[in-house]
Structures are given as C-alpha cells and as structure tokens.
C-alpha cells in the first residue's frame, strides 16, 4: 500500500515493488524494491513526465532530501521524480552482515551478490517502469555509478528512456578493473599533491599520524582497527568539492596530551570511524570492483594488486625518508574486511566475489554507436573517482552524446552545483545549450 505525506513544497509517496532476484530465472526468488516518488505540491494533480534518479556507489540508497534540496528543485519544475533505492541498498532488501547469512553459506552469499550490478539494476527499472509511468519512457539521471547504470540502460533497453543525463559517471566500455586502478593511482597522487600545496602544514601532521599508527595498535571506539593503510584511505575525501578542507580539519586535531602521554584524540577517532566504517553501505565494499567485471575475468582484488606498482603509496617507505605520506582514494582492499567490524563476517564472501569468473559484458558498443536517445554528460576535469580519459573515450563512442567538461566542480558536482548542473545538462541533451 502506497503512503503519501508532505514536506515543504513537495508531496512524497512511498512505492514498493517485487522483482526477481535473477531476471533470467524469475522462479528463483525475489527481492523487494523501495522508491520514493516526489512531486511539487502545486503540480501534484498534473500528468507529468517521470525522472528516475540512480544514486552513485554502488551500495548507497537514494538521497533523502528535505523539500527541494540540491538538483531536486530543478527537476520538480517539469517532472515527477522517482528516487530508487537500488537493490541491496536503503529499504530495498538490504545486503549486509546482518541479512546476508539468511542466504546461507559464504558461497551462497557470493552467488546471491553476483546479481547486484548495473545489469540487474537496469532490469529492475524496466520491470517497474510500466507500473510507474504506464509504459511511457522516462528520463534517467545517473550520478557516478548511477551513470554506469545509465550507460548499461542505453546498451540494453534504450526504448525505456526518453533522455539520459549523466553526472560524473561515464565508464570505460572495455577496461578491466586493473586498467581502472592503474589510471586511478596517479590521479589520486595529483589530488594529494594539490591538498598538500593548499595545506602544507598537513604534510607533517599526516607523517606524525602515520608514524603513530605504525608503532601503536589503535582500535577505534566502534571496534575498527586503525592501521596506517586505513588512515591513508581517508583520502577518499579528496574527490569531493569540500573534501580537502574536511581532511585538513580532521588532521589538525588528531593528537591530545594525556597523563599517559600523547594519544589520538577522541574527536579525531570519532570522526575517522564515521568516515571509514562501511556499516551503512557494506555493498559498496563487496561489489565495488565487480562493477568493472566483464568478459569472465576475475577482479582478484585489483586495487590492492595494482597499488604495488606505485611504491610511493607505501607509508613506511615515505617515513623512512622525508617524503609526504600519500593518501589513497576510492579503492577497496582485503584488509578492510579485517579492520572493519561491519565487514569482518563477510570476508570469505568477499574473497569468493573477487575470484568470480562469471561476469558478463555490461555494455554494447554497437548499440551505443547507433544510439538515438538524447544524452548529456558532465565530465569533471581530473575527477578522482572516474577517469576523465576513459569517460571522454566513451562519450565519443555513444552516438549523439553531448559532454560538458568542467573543472568548476569535483565528482559531487550534481550536489554542489544543484539546479544549475541539471539545468545545463537537460539543455545540452535537448540541443538547447
């Protein structure tokens, strides 16, 4: 039963759907999907076209907006918006350490999670579209991983789309995970270098914290074991519009003097554990590399293996000399399943997914080359999370795709830029810009 309620300027309706776990074998079980319908209060009774929002991640539920925040206000001028919690996230049959044991052994859990990539998400969208729109195509807005889903949508079910708008989410069509991370580490290093240029005092602060972690066993209040590699992974902040400043403020209050000596402060530990824990989005850690799995090749802990090709990220070696400690970024590593109490019970499942060889192609270059759906994409110059060169190569491979390449925003431009970003991309897709 759908329930409607109000926030300032909008009417919200909770929507629930049941779809097959495996769309190729619909008798093999189902998953429940949740989505929130949003319409402007003064348009609630109007027959409006639909915009489907696909969140970045993978592993995150759709944004929980209040009223007309960020890009939503622009969208509500002409659309009803469906904020979909992709399968396994939010209220859509969440997949985590508490629920996955219901699926059985680690082998059964891993087999279950092979159905949580862009291909299954797009088939979910097509399964619910007739009920939502009455069969009419809808506009899709894909942020980051949501953009990966949008490109898969264009590859497999373009008839379901009126328009596609992509923000920071044009994937390589054929790159293996190794190619993705081989391109990522130099990009991450540039972001770290830029951070240290902005905040030179952070060079010594980061070295001091790293040295402390190499010589002390630190366990955060939530049970997370803070190793030097985990500390370095806080560099994931550097891909956001305010991330460098947030990292700086985190580092500046790292230590406090106590009767027993100098230790990491409670404030630092509290903020670090909130940033590092995957308790709220464990699916991100479990299937992040699987998002790049194609052609029956295992991902095999790609980010961890490729990191060894970039010794400048070895904190111990940096401390042995006078070089800066480099942070890392959007990478998943096996040690995370040892450090994070939200992931520890899923270590064997993660190993099985890393070894999985059943990944099918996600994109159809021939169909994309013949694309007829209006498409526009924001490509952020030197995006830390999605390689710009990969994105532009894909843009050239999709017939009619129009790009807006900008250094005004980081990867979260659709949030930071709000209505202006969406307005620009809709105009581009419509050939009005």
C-alpha positions, 0 to 999 in steps of 0.5 A: 500500500502506497503512503503519501505525506508532505514536506515543504513544497513537495508531496512524497509517496512511498512505492514498493515493488517485487522483482526477481532476484535473477531476471533470467530465472524469475522462479528463483526468488525475489527481492523487494524494491523501495522508491520514493516518488516526489512531486511539487505540491502545486503540480501534484494533480498534473500528468507529468513526465517521470525522472528516475534518479540512480544514486552513485556507489554502488551500495548507497540508497537514494538521497533523502532530501528535505523539500527541494534540496540540491538538483531536486528543485530543478527537476520538480519544475517539469517532472515527477521524480522517482528516487530508487533505492537500488537493490541491496541498498536503503529499504530495498532488501538490504545486503549486509552482515546482518541479512546476508547469512539468511542466504546461507553459506559464504558461497551462497552469499557470493552467488546471491551478490553476483546479481547486484550490478548495473545489469540487474539494476537496469532490469529492475527499472524496466520491470517497474517502469510500466507500473510507474509511468504506464509504459511511457519512457522516462528520463534517467539521471545517473550520478557516478555509478548511477551513470554506469547504470545509465550507460548499461540502460542505453546498451540494453533497453534504450526504448525505456528512456526518453533522455539520459543525463549523466553526472560524473559517471561515464565508464570505460566500455572495455577496461578491466578493473586493473586498467581502472586502478592503474589510471586511478593511482596517479590521479589520486597522487595529483589530488594529494599533491594539490591538498598538500600545496593548499595545506602544507602544514598537513604534510607533517601532521599526516607523517606524525599520524602515520608514524603513530599508527605504525608503532601503536595498535589503535582500535577505534571506539566502534571496534575498527582497527586503525592501521596506517593503510586505513588512515591513508584511505581517508583520502577518499575525501579528496574527490569531493568539492569540500573534501580537502578542507574536511581532511585538513580539519580532521588532521589538525586535531588528531593528537591530545596530551594525556597523563599517559602521554600523547594519544589520538584524540577522541574527536579525531577517532570519532570522526575517522570511524564515521568516515571509514566504517562501511556499516551503512553501505557494506555493498559498496565494499563487496561489489565495488570492483565487480562493477568493472567485471566483464568478459569472465575475468576475475577482479582478484582484488585489483586495487590492492594488486595494482597499488604495488606498482606505485611504491610511493603509496607505501607509508613506511617507505615515505617515513623512512625518508622525508617524503609526504605520506600519500593518501589513497582514494576510492579503492577497496582492499582485503584488509578492510574486511579485517579492520572493519567490524561491519565487514569482518563476517563477510570476508570469505564472501568477499574473497569468493566475489573477487575470484568470480569468473562469471561476469558478463559484458555490461555494455554494447558498443554497437548499440551505443554507436547507433544510439538515438536517445538524447544524452548529456554528460558532465565530465569533471576535469581530473575527477578522482573517482572516474577517469576523465580519459576513459569517460571522454573515450566513451562519450565519443563512442555513444552516438549523439552524446553531448559532454560538458567538461568542467573543472568548476566542480569535483565528482559531487558536482550534481550536489554542489552545483544543484539546479544549475548542473541539471539545468545545463545538462537537460539543455545540452541533451535537448540541443538547447545549450 
